[in-house]
Amino acid sequence: MELSDWLVIPEILPLMLSGLKVTVVITFFSVLTGLVIGTIVGLARLSDNRFLCGLTTAYVEIIRGTPLMVQLFLIYYALPEIGIHLPPMIAGWVAYSINSGAYVSEVVRGGIQSIDSGQMEAARSLGMSWWQGMRYVVLPQAFRNIMPPLGNEFIMLLKDSSLMAVIAVPEVMRYANLMVGRKGGYALPIYVTAGLLYLALTLPLSLVVRRAERGLAKGD
């Protein structure tokens, strides 16, 4: 390893930055979709409908109990066997959304359960249905509590997005692997650059999440 090997960084950086954009976009939309899925699943798990509660509980346990890479492989490599073909980026988005939804559902469920039951009772006494009380009274308060955990979920998914390289999604690690193979070396500077790019995203986000947590703690 020579000092001159690090001069490869300016050459690979534009490509790595383009991969970083893909990483951020897929992660953002995965968390957004995961929030929708997680909210629906979280509410379903709190419902009195046994079938619905059991079905969503099974979904959460299966997704949380299996590796994300297995889920990626099932969606990208196994679905074509039953006639469903997805491009790499769409497959990555679907897999990460489903995965994120399971984790977000637990965050949402915990956030709802943290709200005093008297809030729902007050809503029902005003003539609201269970869903109306949840929508207009409980959920707005719950989302205030779940924002920091959602930030942590975004950070975790951002780091886990490196797994998408295995299905040829053009993100940071995909380009890093290609550059190492193409140049026949330079693994240290290339992978260090990839790590620093992830750190440049996750570190500020972590600081924002911690500040939000402190702000909520003071508010309480």
N, CA and C atoms as a LAMMPS dump frame, in Angstrom:
ITEM: TIMESTEP
0
ITEM: NUMBER OF ATOMS
660
ITEM: BOX BOUNDS ff ff ff
-5.0000000000000000e+02 5.0000000000000000e+02
-5.0000000000000000e+02 5.0000000000000000e+02
-5.0000000000000000e+02 5.0000000000000000e+02
ITEM: ATOMS id mol type element x y z
1 1 1 N 0.845 -1.192 0
2 1 2 C 0 0 0
3 1 3 C 0.88 1.241 0
4 2 1 N 0.741 2.059 -1.03
5 2 2 C 1.527 3.282 -1.151
6 2 3 C 0.62 4.499 -1.001
7 3 1 N 1.242 5.595 -0.611
8 3 2 C 0.49 6.832 -0.43
9 3 3 C -0.173 7.27 -1.73
10 4 1 N 0.489 6.986 -2.843
11 4 2 C -0.044 7.389 -4.144
12 4 3 C -1.351 6.67 -4.484
13 5 1 N -1.602 5.539 -3.829
14 5 2 C -2.842 4.801 -4.099
15 5 3 C -4.078 5.625 -3.743
16 6 1 N -3.918 6.526 -2.773
17 6 2 C -5.054 7.342 -2.345
18 6 3 C -5.434 8.391 -3.387
19 7 1 N -4.569 8.583 -4.383
20 7 2 C -4.874 9.538 -5.453
21 7 3 C -6.001 9.049 -6.354
22 8 1 N -6.398 7.801 -6.155
23 8 2 C -7.509 7.256 -6.939
24 8 3 C -8.847 7.855 -6.499
25 9 1 N -8.886 8.454 -5.307
26 9 2 C -10.15 8.958 -4.759
27 9 3 C -10.804 10.021 -5.648
28 10 1 N -10.061 11.062 -6.11
29 10 2 C -10.71 12.049 -6.99
30 10 3 C -11.28 11.429 -8.264
31 11 1 N -10.674 10.35 -8.71
32 11 2 C -11.132 9.687 -9.934
33 11 3 C -12.454 8.944 -9.721
34 12 1 N -12.594 8.306 -8.559
35 12 2 C -13.79 7.489 -8.313
36 12 3 C -14.92 8.264 -7.647
37 13 1 N -14.605 9.427 -7.085
38 13 2 C -15.585 10.153 -6.271
39 13 3 C -16.864 10.524 -7.027
40 14 1 N -16.782 11.04 -8.275
41 14 2 C -18.028 11.379 -8.978
42 14 3 C -18.974 10.185 -9.127
43 15 1 N -18.42 9.023 -9.445
44 15 2 C -19.241 7.825 -9.59
45 15 3 C -19.842 7.41 -8.249
46 16 1 N -19.033 7.503 -7.203
47 16 2 C -19.513 7.137 -5.871
48 16 3 C -20.624 8.088 -5.41
49 17 1 N -20.491 9.367 -5.74
50 17 2 C -21.516 10.344 -5.358
51 17 3 C -22.825 10.092 -6.096
52 18 1 N -22.723 9.657 -7.358
53 18 2 C -23.944 9.319 -8.091
54 18 3 C -24.624 8.115 -7.448
55 19 1 N -23.821 7.179 -6.952
56 19 2 C -24.375 6.037 -6.225
57 19 3 C -25.006 6.456 -4.911
58 20 1 N -24.426 7.483 -4.292
59 20 2 C -24.965 7.978 -3.019
60 20 3 C -26.357 8.58 -3.215
61 21 1 N -26.554 9.25 -4.345
62 21 2 C -27.878 9.81 -4.645
63 21 3 C -28.927 8.702 -4.737
64 22 1 N -28.556 7.616 -5.405
65 22 2 C -29.469 6.473 -5.523
66 22 3 C -29.773 5.898 -4.144
67 23 1 N -28.742 5.79 -3.317
68 23 2 C -28.904 5.275 -1.952
69 23 3 C -29.903 6.111 -1.165
70 24 1 N -29.746 7.428 -1.221
71 24 2 C -30.618 8.334 -0.463
72 24 3 C -32.052 8.269 -0.978
73 25 1 N -32.217 8.273 -2.299
74 25 2 C -33.563 8.259 -2.89
75 25 3 C -34.312 6.981 -2.521
76 26 1 N -33.664 5.828 -2.693
77 26 2 C -34.325 4.557 -2.382
78 26 3 C -34.631 4.46 -0.89
79 27 1 N -33.694 4.89 -0.061
80 27 2 C -33.914 4.835 1.389
81 27 3 C -35.07 5.734 1.799
82 28 1 N -35.114 6.942 1.246
83 28 2 C -36.176 7.895 1.585
84 28 3 C -37.549 7.338 1.239
85 29 1 N -37.694 6.838 0.018
86 29 2 C -38.998 6.329 -0.403
87 29 3 C -39.351 5.018 0.294
88 30 1 N -38.338 4.25 0.66
89 30 2 C -38.592 3.011 1.404
90 30 3 C -39.136 3.318 2.794
91 31 1 N -38.538 4.309 3.455
92 31 2 C -39.015 4.695 4.787
93 31 3 C -40.408 5.318 4.695
94 32 1 N -40.637 6.11 3.642
95 32 2 C -41.949 6.732 3.448
96 32 3 C -43.027 5.666 3.26
97 33 1 N -42.741 4.703 2.375
98 33 2 C -43.685 3.603 2.16
99 33 3 C -43.792 2.745 3.417
100 34 1 N -42.654 2.529 4.065
101 34 2 C -42.646 1.749 5.302
102 34 3 C -43.472 2.403 6.39
103 35 1 N -43.506 3.741 6.399
104 35 2 C -44.309 4.466 7.391
105 35 3 C -45.795 4.215 7.163
106 36 1 N -46.201 4.217 5.895
107 36 2 C -47.605 3.937 5.568
108 36 3 C -47.961 2.505 5.972
109 37 1 N -47.103 1.552 5.557
110 37 2 C -47.336 0.141 5.9
111 37 3 C -47.328 -0.043 7.419
112 38 1 N -46.319 0.552 8.064
113 38 2 C -46.161 0.398 9.505
114 38 3 C -47.32 0.973 10.293
115 39 1 N -47.858 2.11 9.83
116 39 2 C -49 2.72 10.52
117 39 3 C -50.23 1.823 10.418
118 40 1 N -50.476 1.303 9.208
119 40 2 C -51.627 0.413 9.007
120 40 3 C -51.475 -0.862 9.836
121 41 1 N -50.28 -1.453 9.784
122 41 2 C -50.033 -2.697 10.52
123 41 3 C -50.094 -2.456 12.027
124 42 1 N -49.498 -1.335 12.471
125 42 2 C -49.519 -1.01 13.897
126 42 3 C -50.932 -0.85 14.425
127 43 1 N -51.788 -0.179 13.635
128 43 2 C -53.189 -0.011 14.033
129 43 3 C -53.922 -1.352 14.025
130 44 1 N -53.624 -2.167 13.01
131 44 2 C -54.278 -3.479 12.908
132 44 3 C -53.933 -4.365 14.1
133 45 1 N -52.703 -4.262 14.574
134 45 2 C -52.283 -5.086 15.709
135 45 3 C -52.95 -4.651 17.013
136 46 1 N -53.465 -3.433 17.024
137 46 2 C -54.155 -2.938 18.219
138 46 3 C -55.669 -3.13 18.135
139 47 1 N -56.14 -3.611 16.988
140 47 2 C -57.585 -3.761 16.805
141 47 3 C -58.106 -4.993 17.552
142 48 1 N -59.416 -5.061 17.681
143 48 2 C -60.049 -6.195 18.36
144 48 3 C -60.296 -7.368 17.41
145 49 1 N -60.016 -7.151 16.124
146 49 2 C -60.209 -8.205 15.13
147 49 3 C -59.082 -9.23 15.251
148 50 1 N -59.407 -10.424 15.71
149 50 2 C -58.38 -11.441 15.968
150 50 3 C -57.65 -11.857 14.698
151 51 1 N -58.406 -12.031 13.612
152 51 2 C -57.789 -12.46 12.357
153 51 3 C -56.801 -11.417 11.86
154 52 1 N -57.241 -10.158 11.852
155 52 2 C -56.393 -9.062 11.387
156 52 3 C -55.163 -8.915 12.267
157 53 1 N -55.362 -9.002 13.566
158 53 2 C -54.256 -8.895 14.519
159 53 3 C -53.267 -10.044 14.33
160 54 1 N -53.786 -11.25 14.147
161 54 2 C -52.921 -12.415 13.957
162 54 3 C -52.144 -12.354 12.662
163 55 1 N -52.81 -11.894 11.591
164 55 2 C -52.169 -11.797 10.279
165 55 3 C -51.021 -10.793 10.301
166 56 1 N -51.266 -9.625 10.874
167 56 2 C -50.233 -8.592 10.917
168 56 3 C -49.11 -8.96 11.881
169 57 1 N -49.448 -9.661 12.952
170 57 2 C -48.412 -10.129 13.883
171 57 3 C -47.491 -11.122 13.189
172 58 1 N -48.073 -12.012 12.38
173 58 2 C -47.274 -12.988 11.63
174 58 3 C -46.337 -12.278 10.657
175 59 1 N -46.856 -11.244 9.977
176 59 2 C -46.03 -10.461 9.046
177 59 3 C -44.835 -9.846 9.764
178 60 1 N -45.096 -9.219 10.897
179 60 2 C -44.022 -8.559 11.652
180 60 3 C -42.982 -9.57 12.119
181 61 1 N -43.427 -10.682 12.656
182 61 2 C -42.499 -11.687 13.181
183 61 3 C -41.668 -12.319 12.07
184 62 1 N -42.29 -12.588 10.919
185 62 2 C -41.559 -13.19 9.795
186 62 3 C -40.505 -12.235 9.255
187 63 1 N -40.887 -10.986 9.048
188 63 2 C -39.946 -10.005 8.487
189 63 3 C -38.819 -9.708 9.464
190 64 1 N -39.151 -9.523 10.731
191 64 2 C -38.118 -9.22 11.722
192 64 3 C -37.252 -10.435 12.045
193 65 1 N -37.769 -11.621 11.76
194 65 2 C -37.028 -12.838 12.087
195 65 3 C -36.196 -13.399 10.956
196 66 1 N -36.233 -12.753 9.788
197 66 2 C -35.437 -13.214 8.645
198 66 3 C -34.49 -12.112 8.186
199 67 1 N -33.315 -12.471 7.662
200 67 2 C -32.348 -11.461 7.219
201 67 3 C -32.878 -10.647 6.037
202 68 1 N -32.522 -9.385 6.005
203 68 2 C -32.93 -8.51 4.911
204 68 3 C -32.414 -9.023 3.569
205 69 1 N -31.224 -9.607 3.557
206 69 2 C -30.671 -10.115 2.307
207 69 3 C -31.527 -11.253 1.749
208 70 1 N -32.047 -12.1 2.618
209 70 2 C -32.937 -13.179 2.17
210 70 3 C -34.193 -12.583 1.535
211 71 1 N -34.724 -11.531 2.14
212 71 2 C -35.907 -10.867 1.591
213 71 3 C -35.605 -10.257 0.227
214 72 1 N -34.421 -9.674 0.086
215 72 2 C -33.995 -9.129 -1.206
216 72 3 C -33.925 -10.224 -2.261
217 73 1 N -33.314 -11.338 -1.916
218 73 2 C -33.163 -12.446 -2.857
219 73 3 C -34.522 -13.024 -3.258
220 74 1 N -35.431 -13.139 -2.291
221 74 2 C -36.761 -13.667 -2.596
222 74 3 C -37.49 -12.788 -3.608
223 75 1 N -37.39 -11.48 -3.417
224 75 2 C -38.1 -10.555 -4.301
225 75 3 C -37.428 -10.445 -5.668
226 76 1 N -36.097 -10.424 -5.694
227 76 2 C -35.405 -10.203 -6.967
228 76 3 C -35.174 -11.492 -7.755
229 77 1 N -34.831 -12.569 -7.047
230 77 2 C -34.489 -13.816 -7.739
231 77 3 C -35.614 -14.854 -7.738
232 78 1 N -36.435 -14.884 -6.688
233 78 2 C -37.472 -15.92 -6.592
234 78 3 C -38.768 -15.535 -7.301
235 79 1 N -39.163 -14.265 -7.216
236 79 2 C -40.415 -13.85 -7.857
237 79 3 C -40.446 -14.1 -9.364
238 80 1 N -39.32 -13.939 -10.096
239 80 2 C -39.353 -14.249 -11.535
240 80 3 C -39.785 -15.68 -11.842
241 81 1 N -39.6 -16.591 -10.9
242 81 2 C -40.006 -17.98 -11.123
243 81 3 C -41.522 -18.142 -11.169
244 82 1 N -42.25 -17.153 -10.653
245 82 2 C -43.715 -17.187 -10.753
246 82 3 C -44.214 -16.067 -11.674
247 83 1 N -43.303 -15.573 -12.512
248 83 2 C -43.685 -14.613 -13.541
249 83 3 C -43.649 -13.152 -13.155
250 84 1 N -43.104 -12.837 -11.988
251 84 2 C -43.022 -11.433 -11.545
252 84 3 C -41.573 -10.968 -11.655
253 85 1 N -41.317 -10.08 -12.613
254 85 2 C -39.961 -9.591 -12.849
255 85 3 C -39.884 -8.112 -12.456
256 86 1 N -39.007 -7.793 -11.544
257 86 2 C -38.836 -6.415 -11.083
258 86 3 C -37.425 -5.935 -11.385
259 87 1 N -37.271 -4.69 -11.877
260 87 2 C -35.929 -4.124 -12.052
261 87 3 C -35.229 -4.034 -10.695
262 88 1 N -33.896 -4.009 -10.691
263 88 2 C -33.163 -3.987 -9.412
264 88 3 C -33.606 -2.887 -8.449
265 89 1 N -33.768 -1.663 -8.954
266 89 2 C -34.117 -0.561 -8.05
267 89 3 C -35.517 -0.728 -7.466
268 90 1 N -36.457 -1.204 -8.286
269 90 2 C -37.819 -1.433 -7.794
270 90 3 C -37.828 -2.575 -6.787
271 91 1 N -37.077 -3.635 -7.089
272 91 2 C -36.986 -4.771 -6.165
273 91 3 C -36.401 -4.334 -4.83
274 92 1 N -35.368 -3.481 -4.888
275 92 2 C -34.768 -2.958 -3.664
276 92 3 C -35.752 -2.126 -2.87
277 93 1 N -36.493 -1.274 -3.572
278 93 2 C -37.486 -0.425 -2.902
279 93 3 C -38.574 -1.268 -2.244
280 94 1 N -39.078 -2.271 -2.958
281 94 2 C -40.131 -3.139 -2.414
282 94 3 C -39.631 -3.88 -1.174
283 95 1 N -38.441 -4.476 -1.282
284 95 2 C -37.885 -5.244 -0.158
285 95 3 C -37.661 -4.362 1.061
286 96 1 N -37.099 -3.178 0.846
287 96 2 C -36.803 -2.292 1.97
288 96 3 C -38.071 -1.699 2.564
289 97 1 N -39.085 -1.465 1.722
290 97 2 C -40.36 -0.945 2.231
291 97 3 C -41.046 -1.969 3.12
292 98 1 N -41.074 -3.224 2.653
293 98 2 C -41.694 -4.299 3.434
294 98 3 C -40.942 -4.499 4.747
295 99 1 N -39.611 -4.465 4.664
296 99 2 C -38.794 -4.63 5.862
297 99 3 C -39.002 -3.472 6.832
298 100 1 N -38.972 -2.262 6.293
299 100 2 C -39.144 -1.082 7.142
300 100 3 C -40.526 -1.058 7.774
301 101 1 N -41.551 -1.478 7.015
302 101 2 C -42.915 -1.48 7.533
303 101 3 C -43.065 -2.311 8.789
304 102 1 N -42.369 -3.45 8.837
305 102 2 C -42.457 -4.32 10.015
306 102 3 C -41.874 -3.639 11.248
307 103 1 N -40.733 -2.984 11.075
308 103 2 C -40.09 -2.317 12.213
309 103 3 C -40.85 -1.049 12.615
310 104 1 N -41.319 -0.308 11.608
311 104 2 C -42.058 0.918 11.901
312 104 3 C -43.371 0.6 12.614
313 105 1 N -43.988 -0.532 12.277
314 105 2 C -45.255 -0.897 12.923
315 105 3 C -45.092 -1.025 14.432
316 106 1 N -43.949 -1.556 14.862
317 106 2 C -43.689 -1.681 16.297
318 106 3 C -43.477 -0.308 16.933
319 107 1 N -42.835 0.585 16.184
320 107 2 C -42.631 1.953 16.672
321 107 3 C -43.977 2.654 16.814
322 108 1 N -44.82 2.512 15.791
323 108 2 C -46.145 3.141 15.81
324 108 3 C -47 2.563 16.939
325 109 1 N -46.982 1.247 17.066
326 109 2 C -47.765 0.595 18.127
327 109 3 C -47.323 1.083 19.508
328 110 1 N -46.002 1.175 19.703
329 110 2 C -45.485 1.668 20.976
330 110 3 C -45.859 3.114 21.219
331 111 1 N -45.828 3.926 20.144
332 111 2 C -46.198 5.332 20.273
333 111 3 C -47.649 5.51 20.658
334 112 1 N -48.519 4.701 20.064
335 112 2 C -49.95 4.775 20.384
336 112 3 C -50.206 4.333 21.821
337 113 1 N -49.542 3.255 22.224
338 113 2 C -49.745 2.74 23.58
339 113 3 C -49.189 3.678 24.645
340 114 1 N -48.295 4.605 24.236
341 114 2 C -47.744 5.565 25.2
342 114 3 C -48.723 6.697 25.511
343 115 1 N -49.763 6.824 24.687
344 115 2 C -50.764 7.871 24.908
345 115 3 C -51.79 7.386 25.932
346 116 1 N -52.099 8.234 26.879
347 116 2 C -53.05 7.876 27.936
348 116 3 C -54.379 7.418 27.341
349 117 1 N -54.895 6.316 27.836
350 117 2 C -56.148 5.753 27.317
351 117 3 C -57.323 6.711 27.487
352 118 1 N -57.167 7.649 28.399
353 118 2 C -58.222 8.635 28.609
354 118 3 C -58.458 9.514 27.394
355 119 1 N -57.44 9.654 26.543
356 119 2 C -57.581 10.459 25.328
357 119 3 C -58.62 9.835 24.395
358 120 1 N -58.524 8.518 24.219
359 120 2 C -59.496 7.829 23.369
360 120 3 C -60.879 7.843 24.004
361 121 1 N -60.927 7.673 25.313
362 121 2 C -62.216 7.693 26.011
363 121 3 C -62.892 9.05 25.854
364 122 1 N -62.09 10.112 25.903
365 122 2 C -62.641 11.459 25.729
366 122 3 C -63.171 11.639 24.31
367 123 1 N -62.428 11.102 23.33
368 123 2 C -62.859 11.199 21.931
369 123 3 C -64.168 10.444 21.71
370 124 1 N -64.271 9.254 22.325
371 124 2 C -65.492 8.455 22.171
372 124 3 C -66.679 9.137 22.845
373 125 1 N -66.405 9.823 23.951
374 125 2 C -67.492 10.518 24.657
375 125 3 C -68.029 11.694 23.846
376 126 1 N -67.201 12.181 22.905
377 126 2 C -67.627 13.274 22.028
378 126 3 C -68.351 12.757 20.788
379 127 1 N -68.541 11.45 20.733
380 127 2 C -69.281 10.868 19.613
381 127 3 C -68.418 10.354 18.477
382 128 1 N -67.11 10.368 18.65
383 128 2 C -66.222 9.863 17.604
384 128 3 C -66.19 8.339 17.617
385 129 1 N -65.994 7.766 16.423
386 129 2 C -65.778 6.326 16.337
387 129 3 C -64.343 6.026 16.769
388 130 1 N -64.015 4.717 16.884
389 130 2 C -62.645 4.341 17.269
390 130 3 C -61.641 4.879 16.271
391 131 1 N -61.955 4.734 14.962
392 131 2 C -61.034 5.202 13.93
393 131 3 C -60.904 6.722 13.938
394 132 1 N -62.013 7.427 14.146
395 132 2 C -61.956 8.89 14.203
396 132 3 C -61.131 9.359 15.392
397 133 1 N -61.342 8.71 16.537
398 133 2 C -60.558 9.063 17.722
399 133 3 C -59.083 8.808 17.512
400 134 1 N -58.783 7.699 16.837
401 134 2 C -57.389 7.375 16.557
402 134 3 C -56.784 8.393 15.593
403 135 1 N -57.544 8.747 14.555
404 135 2 C -57.034 9.653 13.522
405 135 3 C -56.858 11.083 14.022
406 136 1 N -57.847 11.593 14.734
407 136 2 C -57.839 13.012 15.086
408 136 3 C -57.268 13.321 16.472
409 137 1 N -57.239 12.321 17.343
410 137 2 C -56.801 12.588 18.72
411 137 3 C -55.512 11.855 19.078
412 138 1 N -55.506 10.541 18.905
413 138 2 C -54.384 9.73 19.387
414 138 3 C -53.165 9.811 18.47
415 139 1 N -53.363 9.575 17.161
416 139 2 C -52.22 9.526 16.242
417 139 3 C -51.407 10.822 16.194
418 140 1 N -52.045 12.013 16.153
419 140 2 C -51.236 13.239 16.153
420 140 3 C -50.304 13.34 17.362
421 141 1 N -50.773 12.886 18.525
422 141 2 C -49.922 12.902 19.719
423 141 3 C -48.864 11.803 19.663
424 142 1 N -49.263 10.642 19.129
425 142 2 C -48.334 9.515 19.057
426 142 3 C -47.181 9.809 18.112
427 143 1 N -47.467 10.46 16.98
428 143 2 C -46.414 10.724 16.003
429 143 3 C -45.348 11.659 16.555
430 144 1 N -45.733 12.492 17.493
431 144 2 C -44.728 13.344 18.146
432 144 3 C -43.711 12.484 18.883
433 145 1 N -44.179 11.406 19.487
434 145 2 C -43.291 10.526 20.253
435 145 3 C -42.473 9.584 19.381
436 146 1 N -43.005 9.266 18.202
437 146 2 C -42.311 8.264 17.386
438 146 3 C -41.346 8.865 16.378
439 147 1 N -41.286 10.189 16.269
440 147 2 C -40.393 10.793 15.28
441 147 3 C -38.922 10.429 15.498
442 148 1 N -38.389 10.492 16.745
443 148 2 C -36.987 10.075 16.93
444 148 3 C -36.729 8.619 16.55
445 149 1 N -37.581 7.656 16.972
446 149 2 C -37.358 6.275 16.528
447 149 3 C -37.44 6.118 15.017
448 150 1 N -38.292 6.91 14.366
449 150 2 C -38.366 6.853 12.905
450 150 3 C -37.071 7.358 12.286
451 151 1 N -36.469 8.361 12.915
452 151 2 C -35.166 8.846 12.457
453 151 3 C -34.111 7.762 12.558
454 152 1 N -34.144 7.015 13.653
455 152 2 C -33.201 5.899 13.819
456 152 3 C -33.436 4.814 12.779
457 153 1 N -34.704 4.565 12.438
458 153 2 C -35.03 3.569 11.409
459 153 3 C -34.476 4.007 10.054
460 154 1 N -34.574 5.311 9.761
461 154 2 C -34.032 5.833 8.505
462 154 3 C -32.523 5.63 8.448
463 155 1 N -31.856 5.892 9.558
464 155 2 C -30.4 5.719 9.617
465 155 3 C -30.021 4.257 9.429
466 156 1 N -30.732 3.358 10.098
467 156 2 C -30.445 1.929 9.966
468 156 3 C -30.657 1.455 8.536
469 157 1 N -31.742 1.91 7.916
470 157 2 C -32.037 1.5 6.549
471 157 3 C -31.017 2.084 5.581
472 158 1 N -30.551 3.279 5.877
473 158 2 C -29.527 3.912 5.046
474 158 3 C -28.254 3.077 5.039
475 159 1 N -27.861 2.593 6.196
476 159 2 C -26.66 1.749 6.276
477 159 3 C -26.901 0.386 5.629
478 160 1 N -28.093 -0.167 5.845
479 160 2 C -28.408 -1.479 5.274
480 160 3 C -28.572 -1.436 3.761
481 161 1 N -28.718 -0.23 3.2
482 161 2 C -28.894 -0.118 1.749
483 161 3 C -27.697 -0.653 0.978
484 162 1 N -26.559 -0.799 1.655
485 162 2 C -25.372 -1.353 0.994
486 162 3 C -25.62 -2.781 0.506
487 163 1 N -26.604 -3.468 1.104
488 163 2 C -26.926 -4.834 0.686
489 163 3 C -27.497 -4.876 -0.722
490 164 1 N -28.027 -3.749 -1.2
491 164 2 C -28.618 -3.729 -2.537
492 164 3 C -27.587 -3.943 -3.634
493 165 1 N -26.316 -3.833 -3.27
494 165 2 C -25.261 -4.101 -4.253
495 165 3 C -25.349 -5.523 -4.787
496 166 1 N -25.877 -6.449 -3.976
497 166 2 C -25.929 -7.859 -4.394
498 166 3 C -26.973 -8.102 -5.475
499 167 1 N -27.909 -7.159 -5.683
500 167 2 C -28.867 -7.302 -6.778
501 167 3 C -28.628 -6.236 -7.848
502 168 1 N -27.406 -5.709 -7.877
503 168 2 C -26.95 -4.798 -8.942
504 168 3 C -27.63 -3.433 -8.946
505 169 1 N -28.135 -2.982 -7.801
506 169 2 C -28.638 -1.611 -7.706
507 169 3 C -27.435 -0.668 -7.73
508 170 1 N -27.452 0.358 -8.59
509 170 2 C -26.277 1.229 -8.736
510 170 3 C -26.097 2.202 -7.577
511 171 1 N -25.855 1.662 -6.383
512 171 2 C -25.645 2.523 -5.215
513 171 3 C -24.164 2.513 -4.833
514 172 1 N -23.832 3.072 -3.695
515 172 2 C -22.435 3.302 -3.312
516 172 3 C -21.601 2.025 -3.341
517 173 1 N -22.052 0.986 -2.65
518 173 2 C -21.245 -0.233 -2.557
519 173 3 C -21.151 -0.97 -3.882
520 174 1 N -22.169 -0.865 -4.707
521 174 2 C -22.113 -1.472 -6.041
522 174 3 C -20.978 -0.854 -6.843
523 175 1 N -20.902 0.475 -6.82
524 175 2 C -19.835 1.157 -7.554
525 175 3 C -18.475 0.909 -6.913
526 176 1 N -18.437 0.824 -5.586
527 176 2 C -17.166 0.538 -4.909
528 176 3 C -16.629 -0.827 -5.339
529 177 1 N -17.502 -1.824 -5.36
530 177 2 C -17.082 -3.164 -5.787
531 177 3 C -16.63 -3.175 -7.242
532 178 1 N -17.355 -2.449 -8.09
533 178 2 C -16.985 -2.382 -9.503
534 178 3 C -15.623 -1.73 -9.682
535 179 1 N -15.368 -0.662 -8.931
536 179 2 C -14.093 0.046 -9.046
537 179 3 C -12.927 -0.82 -8.578
538 180 1 N -13.13 -1.558 -7.499
539 180 2 C -12.071 -2.451 -7.008
540 180 3 C -11.767 -3.523 -8.049
541 181 1 N -12.821 -4.086 -8.645
542 181 2 C -12.62 -5.114 -9.663
543 181 3 C -11.996 -4.567 -10.927
544 182 1 N -12.417 -3.37 -11.32
545 182 2 C -11.927 -2.78 -12.562
546 182 3 C -10.471 -2.363 -12.453
547 183 1 N -10.083 -1.864 -11.298
548 183 2 C -8.724 -1.365 -11.129
549 183 3 C -7.774 -2.437 -10.609
550 184 1 N -8.316 -3.589 -10.266
551 184 2 C -7.459 -4.677 -9.806
552 184 3 C -6.76 -4.382 -8.492
553 185 1 N -7.4 -3.618 -7.632
554 185 2 C -6.804 -3.277 -6.342
555 185 3 C -7.42 -2.008 -5.792
556 186 1 N -6.631 -1.263 -5.026
557 186 2 C -7.085 -0.005 -4.419
558 186 3 C -8.288 -0.221 -3.493
559 187 1 N -8.395 -1.417 -2.93
560 187 2 C -9.553 -1.724 -2.086
561 187 3 C -9.637 -0.8 -0.876
562 188 1 N -8.5 -0.531 -0.24
563 188 2 C -8.516 0.288 0.976
564 188 3 C -9.038 1.694 0.714
565 189 1 N -8.453 2.467 -0.225
566 189 2 C -8.972 3.824 -0.441
567 189 3 C -10.408 3.844 -0.956
568 190 1 N -10.771 2.857 -1.765
569 190 2 C -12.124 2.842 -2.334
570 190 3 C -13.164 2.545 -1.258
571 191 1 N -12.918 1.537 -0.435
572 191 2 C -13.896 1.188 0.601
573 191 3 C -13.899 2.202 1.743
574 192 1 N -12.757 2.821 2.016
575 192 2 C -12.728 3.903 3.007
576 192 3 C -13.575 5.073 2.516
577 193 1 N -13.468 5.387 1.224
578 193 2 C -14.281 6.457 0.641
579 193 3 C -15.768 6.139 0.771
580 194 1 N -16.129 4.894 0.481
581 194 2 C -17.534 4.475 0.612
582 194 3 C -18.008 4.635 2.057
583 195 1 N -17.178 4.214 3.004
584 195 2 C -17.534 4.33 4.41
585 195 3 C -17.708 5.775 4.846
586 196 1 N -16.832 6.646 4.356
587 196 2 C -16.918 8.065 4.71
588 196 3 C -18.169 8.715 4.128
589 197 1 N -18.576 8.268 2.943
590 197 2 C -19.797 8.808 2.344
591 197 3 C -21.022 8.428 3.175
592 198 1 N -21.056 7.185 3.63
593 198 2 C -22.156 6.77 4.515
594 198 3 C -22.118 7.574 5.814
595 199 1 N -20.918 7.76 6.344
596 199 2 C -20.765 8.495 7.601
597 199 3 C -21.207 9.944 7.444
598 200 1 N -20.933 10.526 6.268
599 200 2 C -21.332 11.912 6.012
600 200 3 C -22.848 12.074 6.045
601 201 1 N -23.561 10.994 5.772
602 201 2 C -25.022 11.034 5.842
603 201 3 C -25.547 10.693 7.228
604 202 1 N -25.015 9.628 7.8
605 202 2 C -25.58 9.119 9.054
606 202 3 C -25.214 9.958 10.274
607 203 1 N -24.02 10.538 10.288
608 203 2 C -23.596 11.308 11.463
609 203 3 C -24.473 12.533 11.699
610 204 1 N -24.707 13.399 10.684
611 204 2 C -25.607 14.535 10.92
612 204 3 C -27.021 14.096 11.3
613 205 1 N -27.506 13.013 10.66
614 205 2 C -28.845 12.517 10.986
615 205 3 C -28.925 12.038 12.43
616 206 1 N -27.866 11.367 12.886
617 206 2 C -27.825 10.898 14.273
618 206 3 C -27.865 12.065 15.244
619 207 1 N -27.151 13.136 14.922
620 207 2 C -27.147 14.323 15.778
621 207 3 C -28.533 14.961 15.831
622 208 1 N -29.214 15.015 14.678
623 208 2 C -30.565 15.581 14.625
624 208 3 C -31.526 14.748 15.469
625 209 1 N -31.427 13.422 15.345
626 209 2 C -32.303 12.524 16.11
627 209 3 C -32.066 12.687 17.606
628 210 1 N -30.792 12.759 18.006
629 210 2 C -30.486 12.919 19.436
630 210 3 C -31.009 14.253 19.963
631 211 1 N -30.882 15.296 19.159
632 211 2 C -31.392 16.605 19.579
633 211 3 C -32.914 16.569 19.716
634 212 1 N -33.57 15.881 18.779
635 212 2 C -35.031 15.757 18.85
636 212 3 C -35.45 14.989 20.096
637 213 1 N -34.699 13.939 20.417
638 213 2 C -34.997 13.155 21.623
639 213 3 C -34.855 14.006 22.878
640 214 1 N -33.794 14.827 22.926
641 214 2 C -33.606 15.705 24.091
642 214 3 C -34.72 16.742 24.177
643 215 1 N -35.135 17.265 23.005
644 215 2 C -36.206 18.249 22.984
645 215 3 C -37.518 17.679 23.485
646 216 1 N -37.806 16.441 23.074
647 216 2 C -39.031 15.786 23.535
648 216 3 C -38.978 15.494 25.024
649 217 1 N -37.787 15.12 25.501
650 217 2 C -37.625 14.831 26.928
651 217 3 C -37.868 16.089 27.763
652 218 1 N -37.368 17.233 27.283
653 218 2 C -37.585 18.488 28.001
654 218 3 C -39.057 18.883 27.959
655 219 1 N -39.691 18.615 26.789
656 219 2 C -41.106 18.952 26.637
657 219 3 C -41.993 18.175 27.579
658 220 1 N -41.561 16.919 27.872
659 220 2 C -42.33 16.092 28.802
660 220 3 C -42.153 16.563 30.242
